[in-house]
């Protein structure tokens, strides 16, 4: 068992120390090893869309890639507009909770949407 911290951005255990900084091998987030707590950095994390725009709860977004839906033969098509998104703590990289007309409630990754 290792006492290495988890990444404050993606919660991965796959981290390493580089000098005074910790680096996540999965999302490449860097943070100070002498930081007071991981929760303090969580509050400052911003969710960005594919173009780098900051997303906030209540925004509308447009899907930029055809997305397959697990357990379904249908999927989410390019150009689908999703209204009133809700930002959540990242679960397997999915940091947007929303309802899509014709499909229902689902989670999306912010890298596959752009702000409308």
C-alpha beads as a LAMMPS data file, in Angstrom:
LAMMPS data file: protein, C-alpha beads

116 atoms
115 bonds

1 atom types
1 bond types

-500.0 500.0 xlo xhi
-500.0 500.0 ylo yhi
-500.0 500.0 zlo zhi

Masses

1 110.0

Atoms # bond

1 1 1 0.000 0.000 0.000
2 1 1 1.354 3.359 -1.007
3 1 1 0.760 6.617 0.841
4 1 1 0.820 8.645 -2.398
5 1 1 -2.043 11.136 -2.683
6 1 1 -4.811 10.939 -5.269
7 1 1 -5.122 13.415 -8.109
8 1 1 -7.409 16.267 -6.976
9 1 1 -8.784 16.659 -10.507
10 1 1 -9.599 13.098 -11.653
11 1 1 -9.140 11.176 -8.352
12 1 1 -6.663 8.769 -9.970
13 1 1 -4.192 6.864 -7.803
14 1 1 -1.735 6.842 -10.719
15 1 1 0.409 9.815 -9.592
16 1 1 4.119 10.460 -9.195
17 1 1 6.276 13.118 -7.584
18 1 1 8.448 15.394 -9.736
19 1 1 10.580 17.585 -7.474
20 1 1 8.141 19.487 -5.259
21 1 1 5.172 18.848 -7.553
22 1 1 2.864 15.843 -7.870
23 1 1 1.818 14.864 -11.416
24 1 1 -1.147 12.716 -12.480
25 1 1 -0.181 10.209 -15.178
26 1 1 -3.765 10.076 -16.506
27 1 1 -4.910 13.717 -16.781
28 1 1 -1.454 15.387 -16.418
29 1 1 -2.722 17.679 -13.644
30 1 1 0.090 19.090 -11.496
31 1 1 -0.225 20.303 -7.920
32 1 1 2.066 21.362 -5.094
33 1 1 3.113 18.586 -2.709
34 1 1 3.076 21.124 0.124
35 1 1 -0.535 22.178 -0.519
36 1 1 -2.754 22.244 2.543
37 1 1 -5.388 19.831 1.212
38 1 1 -6.707 18.295 -1.995
39 1 1 -10.183 19.680 -1.223
40 1 1 -8.876 23.246 -1.464
41 1 1 -7.772 22.660 -5.070
42 1 1 -11.083 20.932 -5.937
43 1 1 -12.975 24.175 -5.337
44 1 1 -10.905 25.952 -7.983
45 1 1 -11.372 23.325 -10.728
46 1 1 -13.261 24.655 -13.729
47 1 1 -15.071 22.481 -16.251
48 1 1 -14.138 23.433 -19.807
49 1 1 -15.829 22.480 -23.077
50 1 1 -13.959 21.276 -26.175
51 1 1 -13.116 24.880 -27.162
52 1 1 -11.850 25.879 -23.710
53 1 1 -14.942 27.842 -22.644
54 1 1 -15.891 27.609 -18.968
55 1 1 -19.131 25.671 -18.363
56 1 1 -21.471 26.367 -15.458
57 1 1 -24.589 24.630 -14.197
58 1 1 -27.620 25.665 -16.267
59 1 1 -25.724 26.207 -19.544
60 1 1 -26.815 24.768 -22.873
61 1 1 -24.311 22.738 -24.872
62 1 1 -24.121 21.110 -28.295
63 1 1 -22.685 17.617 -28.834
64 1 1 -19.729 17.698 -31.268
65 1 1 -19.344 13.952 -31.908
66 1 1 -21.671 10.976 -32.415
67 1 1 -21.806 9.236 -29.034
68 1 1 -22.798 5.628 -28.440
69 1 1 -25.101 4.931 -25.505
70 1 1 -24.380 1.800 -23.475
71 1 1 -27.246 -0.671 -23.500
72 1 1 -29.028 1.023 -26.374
73 1 1 -29.036 0.705 -30.136
74 1 1 -29.494 4.455 -30.532
75 1 1 -26.964 7.129 -29.758
76 1 1 -26.539 10.864 -29.426
77 1 1 -26.014 12.522 -32.821
78 1 1 -23.695 15.409 -33.679
79 1 1 -25.452 18.751 -33.229
80 1 1 -27.826 17.584 -30.494
81 1 1 -28.552 20.536 -28.195
82 1 1 -28.652 19.745 -24.499
83 1 1 -30.261 22.345 -22.249
84 1 1 -29.869 22.984 -18.542
85 1 1 -26.788 20.863 -17.823
86 1 1 -25.671 20.136 -14.293
87 1 1 -21.981 19.899 -13.412
88 1 1 -21.060 17.013 -11.129
89 1 1 -17.908 15.571 -9.606
90 1 1 -16.201 13.589 -12.373
91 1 1 -17.261 9.919 -12.498
92 1 1 -14.994 8.054 -14.954
93 1 1 -14.417 11.367 -16.715
94 1 1 -18.137 12.129 -17.047
95 1 1 -18.637 15.533 -15.424
96 1 1 -21.973 16.647 -16.922
97 1 1 -25.380 15.305 -15.892
98 1 1 -28.263 16.066 -18.259
99 1 1 -31.503 14.921 -19.871
100 1 1 -31.579 14.484 -23.640
101 1 1 -34.916 14.492 -25.471
102 1 1 -35.741 11.020 -26.777
103 1 1 -32.993 9.335 -24.759
104 1 1 -33.380 10.405 -21.123
105 1 1 -31.014 11.116 -18.272
106 1 1 -27.323 10.505 -18.891
107 1 1 -23.793 11.646 -18.141
108 1 1 -21.508 13.313 -20.695
109 1 1 -17.834 14.196 -20.845
110 1 1 -17.173 17.897 -21.285
111 1 1 -14.606 17.176 -24.000
112 1 1 -17.415 16.085 -26.373
113 1 1 -19.556 19.228 -26.078
114 1 1 -19.253 22.908 -26.894
115 1 1 -21.079 25.798 -25.282
116 1 1 -24.185 26.862 -27.210

Bonds

1 1 1 2
2 1 2 3
3 1 3 4
4 1 4 5
5 1 5 6
6 1 6 7
7 1 7 8
8 1 8 9
9 1 9 10
10 1 10 11
11 1 11 12
12 1 12 13
13 1 13 14
14 1 14 15
15 1 15 16
16 1 16 17
17 1 17 18
18 1 18 19
19 1 19 20
20 1 20 21
21 1 21 22
22 1 22 23
23 1 23 24
24 1 24 25
25 1 25 26
26 1 26 27
27 1 27 28
28 1 28 29
29 1 29 30
30 1 30 31
31 1 31 32
32 1 32 33
33 1 33 34
34 1 34 35
35 1 35 36
36 1 36 37
37 1 37 38
38 1 38 39
39 1 39 40
40 1 40 41
41 1 41 42
42 1 42 43
43 1 43 44
44 1 44 45
45 1 45 46
46 1 46 47
47 1 47 48
48 1 48 49
49 1 49 50
50 1 50 51
51 1 51 52
52 1 52 53
53 1 53 54
54 1 54 55
55 1 55 56
56 1 56 57
57 1 57 58
58 1 58 59
59 1 59 60
60 1 60 61
61 1 61 62
62 1 62 63
63 1 63 64
64 1 64 65
65 1 65 66
66 1 66 67
67 1 67 68
68 1 68 69
69 1 69 70
70 1 70 71
71 1 71 72
72 1 72 73
73 1 73 74
74 1 74 75
75 1 75 76
76 1 76 77
77 1 77 78
78 1 78 79
79 1 79 80
80 1 80 81
81 1 81 82
82 1 82 83
83 1 83 84
84 1 84 85
85 1 85 86
86 1 86 87
87 1 87 88
88 1 88 89
89 1 89 90
90 1 90 91
91 1 91 92
92 1 92 93
93 1 93 94
94 1 94 95
95 1 95 96
96 1 96 97
97 1 97 98
98 1 98 99
99 1 99 100
100 1 100 101
101 1 101 102
102 1 102 103
103 1 103 104
104 1 104 105
105 1 105 106
106 1 106 107
107 1 107 108
108 1 108 109
109 1 109 110
110 1 110 111
111 1 111 112
112 1 112 113
113 1 113 114
114 1 114 115
115 1 115 116
